[in-house]
Amino acid sequence: MVNVLRPFMVRCHRVIGLATALFLFVAGATGAIISWDHELDEWLNPQLFETAIPDNTEPSQRLFTALELANRYEQQQPAAQVTWLDLHQEPGHNTLLYVEGAADPVSGQQQRLSHNQIAMNPYTGTAQSWRHWGDISLSRENLLPFLYKLHYSLHLPDGLGLELGILFMGVVAVFWTLDCLIALGISFPSRRVWRKSFRFRWRQPGHKLTFDLHRSGGVWIWPLLLIVAFSSISMNLEYQLVRPLLGQISSLTPDAFDTRSARPMNEPASPQLTREQILAIATDEARRLGWKKPPGGLYYGALHKVYGVGFYTLEGAHGDGGLGPNWLQIDSDNGDILARIETGKGTAADIFVQAQYPLHSGRILGLTGRIILSLLGVLVAMLSLTGILIWLKRTRLTSPRRTQPDRL
């Protein structure tokens, strides 16, 4: 059956490969870099991450807590609303806050800010540095956020109320996943010569080696390619495609964002409860549930009026290891617990969704997984490039001009 369909499958592989090659090259190359986004960002931008200790500072001087720093910044900048902060404070490091424009007291409309990430100095309680995360810029302070956003959205602008870049890369991932299945089928033309699909003709540089790098290279890492391709769909088209499909075979436990209607994008709500009150509620609930890890991060969803508190240690602050932290989602007005998200528990569909980012980033295996995924990003870029070179070679060989005698 495969042999009968082989010409059609080869043609599909060629068309899909060429249509997606450029986008996958960008995704692979950027993915190899952003596996180390925090480390590289900190190296490039010490002014954001490393605390500038004032002169004459006493060793015993009390530092501002993360909650105090968030409160102080909102007092200093009434037009801003803190939407994320790390509760753990790493010695010698600033506390990073993510902020959005708060609602105008008169009009209720969201106020505009020139930045969305603030580095607060825990010694002085003031902003040491800031930037707009995700700007299209190759400056030192914006390089890693630029590459990160390029990876999953190509920086395509939103439109029609949709995140068009995320949706576009999700569609690319659908075709990539389909192409992975087609490529495996055409890589093994027969049982008799299956070993050829694993070999590399290192001593025959040029087209033969290029072909082997593309075919055999893809075969050796095929399971990883399929995992990364499908997890790309899961993250970029989670609500448009993956969750509806999962719902046909298993139930998904809704969270607060599934059950609450969002406010208009330009009308964020201000919370009625303070972060301190929310943290106390979350800590008590986690203790009742028997969760051992401390609160590690806190976010506020202004369009849904939801607080989220994640439970993890300082060592797990960047999502390394396992399926990630447990979360509690809490009503920002009355403190009701809206959802309990405990990783590794729930329905089969719940655990499947939880696993997608850890699988895609390699963080499910900690440092080892990040190394593997970084190398895989390089190989994805290589497969895209060799695919284009093979097509160019074939095009040149089949060009009508090649059938004519060379003329002087």
C-alpha positions in Angstrom: 0.0 0.0 0.0 2.8 2.4 0.9 4.6 1.6 -2.4 1.4 2.4 -4.3 1.0 5.7 -2.5 4.7 6.5 -2.5 4.8 9.0 -5.5 1.9 10.9 -4.0 3.5 10.9 -0.5 6.8 12.1 -1.9 5.0 15.0 -3.7 3.1 15.9 -0.5 6.3 15.8 1.5 8.0 18.1 -1.0 5.2 20.6 -1.1 4.6 20.7 2.7 8.3 20.8 3.3 8.9 23.7 1.0 5.9 25.6 2.3 7.0 25.3 6.0 10.8 25.2 5.6 11.5 28.9 6.3 9.2 29.0 9.3 10.6 25.8 10.8 14.1 27.1 10.2 13.3 30.2 12.2 11.5 28.1 14.9 14.4 25.6 15.2 17.1 28.2 15.3 15.4 30.4 17.9 14.3 27.3 19.9 17.9 26.3 20.2 18.7 29.7 21.8 15.7 30.2 24.0 16.2 26.9 25.7 18.7 29.1 27.7 16.6 32.3 27.7 17.0 33.1 31.3 20.7 32.5 31.5 21.4 34.4 28.3 19.1 37.2 29.2 20.8 37.6 32.6 24.3 37.6 30.9 23.2 40.3 28.4 21.4 42.5 30.8 22.9 42.5 34.3 21.2 45.9 34.9 17.9 44.1 34.9 18.8 41.1 37.0 21.7 41.9 39.3 21.1 44.2 42.3 23.0 47.4 42.5 23.8 47.6 46.2 23.9 51.2 47.5 27.0 52.4 49.2 27.1 52.2 53.0 24.6 49.4 53.0 24.6 47.4 56.3 24.9 43.6 56.0 22.0 43.2 58.3 19.8 45.7 56.4 16.3 44.4 55.9 15.3 43.9 52.2 11.9 44.8 50.8 9.8 41.7 50.1 8.5 40.9 46.7 4.9 41.9 47.8 6.2 45.2 49.3 8.1 46.0 46.0 5.0 45.4 44.0 2.9 47.6 46.2 5.6 50.4 46.2 5.8 50.3 42.4 2.0 50.7 42.0 2.1 53.6 44.5 5.0 55.2 42.5 3.2 54.6 39.2 -0.6 54.8 39.6 -1.1 54.1 35.9 0.4 50.6 36.3 -1.0 47.4 37.6 1.4 44.5 38.6 0.2 41.3 36.8 3.1 38.9 37.8 5.8 38.7 40.4 8.2 36.1 41.7 7.7 35.6 45.4 11.1 34.0 45.8 14.0 36.5 46.0 17.3 35.2 44.8 20.3 36.7 46.7 22.0 39.4 44.7 19.1 39.7 42.2 16.4 42.2 41.6 12.7 41.3 41.8 11.2 41.3 38.3 7.6 42.5 37.9 5.4 42.3 34.9 3.0 45.2 34.6 0.1 46.3 32.5 -1.8 49.6 32.3 -4.3 50.0 35.0 -7.9 51.2 34.4 -8.3 55.0 34.3 -10.3 56.0 37.5 -12.6 58.2 35.4 -13.0 56.5 32.0 -12.3 52.9 33.0 -10.1 52.5 30.0 -6.7 50.9 30.2 -3.9 53.4 30.5 -0.9 53.2 28.2 2.6 52.3 29.5 6.0 52.5 27.8 7.2 49.3 29.5 5.8 46.0 30.8 8.7 44.6 32.8 10.3 46.2 35.8 13.4 45.3 37.8 12.9 46.4 41.4 15.9 46.9 43.7 15.1 45.1 47.0 17.5 47.5 48.9 16.1 50.8 47.7 12.5 49.8 46.9 12.7 51.6 43.6 12.9 50.6 39.9 16.4 49.9 38.9 15.7 49.1 35.2 12.8 48.4 32.9 12.0 47.4 29.3 9.0 46.4 27.1 9.2 42.7 26.8 8.6 41.5 23.2 9.5 44.6 21.3 10.8 44.1 17.8 14.4 45.1 18.5 17.9 43.5 18.5 19.2 45.6 21.3 20.8 43.8 24.2 17.9 44.4 26.5 15.3 43.2 23.9 17.2 40.4 22.1 16.1 37.4 24.1 12.4 38.5 24.4 12.5 39.3 20.6 13.8 35.8 19.8 11.3 34.2 22.2 8.3 35.9 20.7 9.7 35.3 17.2 9.8 31.6 18.0 6.0 31.2 18.6 4.4 34.0 16.6 6.9 35.5 14.1 5.9 38.9 15.6 2.9 38.9 13.3 0.5 41.6 14.4 -2.9 40.7 16.0 -6.0 41.4 14.0 -9.7 40.8 14.0 -9.5 40.2 17.7 -7.2 37.2 17.1 -3.5 36.5 17.9 -2.7 35.9 14.2 1.0 35.0 14.7 0.2 32.3 17.2 -2.5 30.9 15.1 -0.3 31.0 12.0 2.5 29.1 13.7 -0.1 26.6 15.0 -1.2 25.9 11.4 2.4 25.5 10.4 2.7 22.9 13.3 -0.3 21.0 12.0 1.3 20.6 8.6 4.7 19.8 10.2 3.1 17.0 12.2 1.4 15.6 9.1 4.7 15.9 7.2 6.5 13.9 10.0 4.2 11.0 9.4 4.6 11.2 5.6 8.4 11.5 5.9 8.6 8.4 8.0 6.6 6.4 5.4 8.8 7.4 2.5 12.0 7.0 4.4 11.6 3.2 4.2 11.0 2.2 0.6 11.2 -1.5 1.3 12.1 -4.0 4.1 15.1 -5.1 2.1 16.9 -1.7 2.1 15.6 -0.3 5.4 19.2 0.0 6.8 19.9 2.7 4.2 17.6 5.0 6.0 19.9 5.1 9.0 23.2 5.6 7.4 25.3 8.7 6.5 27.7 8.7 3.6 30.3 10.9 5.4 32.9 10.2 2.7 30.8 11.4 -0.1 30.2 15.1 0.5 27.9 17.1 -1.6 24.4 16.0 -2.6 24.6 12.5 -1.3 25.6 13.6 2.2 23.0 16.4 2.1 20.4 13.8 1.2 21.5 11.5 4.0 21.5 14.4 6.6 17.9 15.2 5.6 16.5 11.6 5.4 18.6 9.7 7.9 19.0 12.6 10.2 15.2 12.9 10.4 14.8 9.2 11.0 17.2 9.1 13.9 15.4 11.9 15.8 11.9 11.2 14.4 10.2 10.5 17.8 11.5 13.8 19.2 10.4 15.7 16.0 6.9 14.3 16.3 6.7 15.3 20.0 7.9 18.8 19.4 5.6 19.2 16.3 2.5 18.0 18.1 3.2 20.0 21.3 3.5 23.1 19.1 -0.1 22.5 18.0 -1.1 21.9 21.6 0.2 25.3 22.7 -0.6 27.5 19.7 -4.0 25.9 18.9 -5.0 24.6 22.4 -8.4 26.1 22.5 -9.2 26.1 18.8 -8.2 22.5 18.1 -6.6 20.4 20.8 -9.1 20.8 23.6 -12.1 20.2 21.4 -10.5 17.0 20.2 -9.5 15.8 23.6 -13.0 16.5 24.8 -14.2 13.8 22.5 -12.2 11.1 24.2 -11.8 12.3 27.8 -13.1 15.1 30.0 -11.1 18.2 30.7 -11.4 19.9 34.1 -12.2 23.5 33.5 -10.2 26.3 35.2 -11.2 29.8 36.0 -10.4 31.1 32.5 -12.7 28.5 31.0 -15.7 29.3 33.2 -15.5 33.1 33.3 -16.3 35.5 30.6 -13.5 37.9 29.8 -13.9 41.7 30.0 -13.2 43.9 27.0 -9.4 44.0 26.3 -9.2 47.8 27.1 -11.2 47.6 30.3 -9.1 45.8 33.0 -10.6 45.3 36.4 -9.0 46.4 39.6 -8.9 43.7 42.4 -10.9 44.1 45.6 -8.5 42.0 47.6 -4.8 42.7 48.2 -2.1 40.4 47.2 -1.3 39.8 50.9 -4.9 38.6 51.4 -4.8 36.4 48.4 -1.5 34.9 49.4 -2.8 34.1 52.9 -5.9 32.4 51.4 -3.7 30.4 49.0 -1.2 29.4 51.7 -4.0 28.1 54.0 -5.6 26.1 51.1 -2.3 24.6 50.1 -1.6 23.5 53.6 -5.1 21.9 53.8 -4.4 20.1 50.5 -1.1 18.8 51.8 1.1 20.7 49.3 4.6 20.9 50.6 6.2 23.5 48.4 6.0 27.2 49.2 4.2 29.9 47.2 6.6 30.9 44.4 4.8 33.1 42.0 1.6 35.2 41.8 -0.3 36.6 38.8 -3.4 38.6 38.3 -5.7 38.2 35.3 -7.4 41.6 35.1 -9.8 40.6 32.3 -11.2 37.6 34.3 -10.7 39.0 37.8 -8.6 36.0 38.8 -5.5 35.7 41.0 -3.2 32.7 40.5 -0.7 31.4 43.0 1.9 28.8 42.0 3.7 26.6 44.5 7.4 25.9 43.8 10.9 26.4 45.3 13.5 28.9 44.1 15.2 26.1 42.2 12.1 25.4 40.2 11.4 29.1 39.4 12.1 28.6 35.7 10.0 25.5 35.3 12.7 22.8 35.3 11.7 19.3 36.0 8.5 17.3 35.8 5.1 18.7 34.8 5.6 22.0 36.6 4.1 23.5 39.8 0.6 23.3 41.4 -1.6 26.3 41.1 -4.6 27.8 42.9 -6.9 30.2 41.1 -8.8 32.6 43.4 -11.5 35.2 42.9 -10.0 38.6 43.2 -13.1 40.1 44.8 -14.3 37.6 47.4 -11.3 35.2 47.8 -13.3 32.1 46.7 -11.1 29.2 45.4 -12.1 28.9 41.7 -9.8 26.0 40.6 -7.1 23.7 42.0 -4.6 22.6 39.4 -2.4 19.8 40.7 0.1 18.5 38.1 0.1 14.8 37.5 -3.5 14.5 38.7 -6.9 14.7 37.1 -8.2 13.1 33.9 -6.1 11.7 31.1 -6.8 14.9 29.1 -5.8 17.1 32.0 -2.4 15.4 32.3 -1.9 15.4 28.6 -2.4 19.2 28.5 -0.1 19.7 31.5 2.6 17.8 29.7 2.7 19.8 26.5 4.9 22.7 27.5 7.3 20.6 29.6 7.7 18.2 26.6 8.1 21.0 24.1 10.7 22.8 26.1 12.5 19.7 27.4 12.0 21.0 30.9 10.2 17.8 31.8 13.7 16.3 32.1 15.3 19.3 33.7 18.7 20.4 32.5 19.2 17.2 30.4 15.9 17.9 28.6 16.9 21.5 27.8 20.2 20.3 26.3 18.4 17.8 24.1 15.8 20.3 23.0 18.5 22.9 22.2 20.3 20.4 20.0 17.0 19.4 18.4 16.4 23.0 17.5 19.7 23.1 15.6 18.7 19.8 13.8 15.3 21.1 12.9 17.0 24.1 11.2 19.4 21.7 9.5 16.5 19.5 8.2 14.8 22.6 6.8 18.0 23.9 5.1 18.9 20.5 3.6 15.4 20.0 2.3 15.6 23.3 0.4 19.1 22.3 -1.0 17.7 18.9 -2.2 14.8 20.7 -3.9 17.2 23.2 -5.6 19.4 20.3 -6.8 16.4 18.5 -8.2 15.1 21.6 -9.8 18.4 22.2 -11.5 18.7 18.7 -12.8 15.2 18.6 -14.2 15.4 22.1 -15.7 14.6 22.2 -19.5 17.8 24.0 -20.1 19.7 20.9 -18.9 18.4 19.0 -21.8 20.0 21.3 -24.3 23.7 21.2 -25.3 25.9 23.8 -23.6 26.6 26.8 -25.8 29.6 28.9 -25.8 
